[in-house]
Amino acid sequence: MVTSALTLLALLVVPYRSGDHLLAERYEALLTRSRGVHVAEISRDHLRAAAQLRTITGVKTPDSLQLVAALGTGCATFLTNDRDLPTIPGLRILQLASCGR
């Protein structure tokens, strides 16, 4: 499984907001040390690619960064809760809700 470093930002907001730094550390450890999980760093090249993708498709900035991370690491499938993601050539978009069916 691949996710971008943006996921770490999203995971840390609630524990930081509540002042629970221990929980923040646990979340970070879970994300960064779990077997089978790769956190793709966000480089300047990724930012440019995400901007281009956003220009072409109209997806939101966080989505474009996650999609670029998936494409850049060779993922074939992108798992999401977002029902509004457009079709991306070379990437199968799989809705999380459809996984339980």
Secondary structure in CASP SS format (residue, H / E / C, confidence):
PFRMAT SS
TARGET T0000
AUTHOR 0000-0000-0000
METHOD secondary structure of the structure
MODEL  1
M C 1.00
V E 1.00
T E 1.00
S E 1.00
A C 1.00
L H 1.00
T H 1.00
L H 1.00
L H 1.00
A H 1.00
L H 1.00
L H 1.00
V H 1.00
V H 1.00
P H 1.00
Y H 1.00
R H 1.00
S C 1.00
G C 1.00
D C 1.00
H H 1.00
L H 1.00
L H 1.00
A H 1.00
E H 1.00
R H 1.00
Y H 1.00
E H 1.00
A H 1.00
L H 1.00
L H 1.00
T H 1.00
R H 1.00
S C 1.00
R C 1.00
G C 1.00
V C 1.00
H E 1.00
V E 1.00
A E 1.00
E C 1.00
I C 1.00
S C 1.00
R H 1.00
D H 1.00
H H 1.00
L H 1.00
R H 1.00
A H 1.00
A H 1.00
A H 1.00
Q H 1.00
L H 1.00
R H 1.00
T H 1.00
I H 1.00
T H 1.00
G C 1.00
V C 1.00
K C 1.00
T H 1.00
P H 1.00
D H 1.00
S H 1.00
L H 1.00
Q H 1.00
L H 1.00
V H 1.00
A H 1.00
A H 1.00
L H 1.00
G H 1.00
T C 1.00
G C 1.00
C C 1.00
A C 1.00
T E 1.00
F E 1.00
L E 1.00
T E 1.00
N C 1.00
D C 1.00
R C 1.00
D C 1.00
L C 1.00
P C 1.00
T C 1.00
I E 1.00
P C 1.00
G C 1.00
L E 1.00
R E 1.00
I E 1.00
L E 1.00
Q E 1.00
L H 1.00
A H 1.00
S H 1.00
C H 1.00
G H 1.00
R C 1.00
END
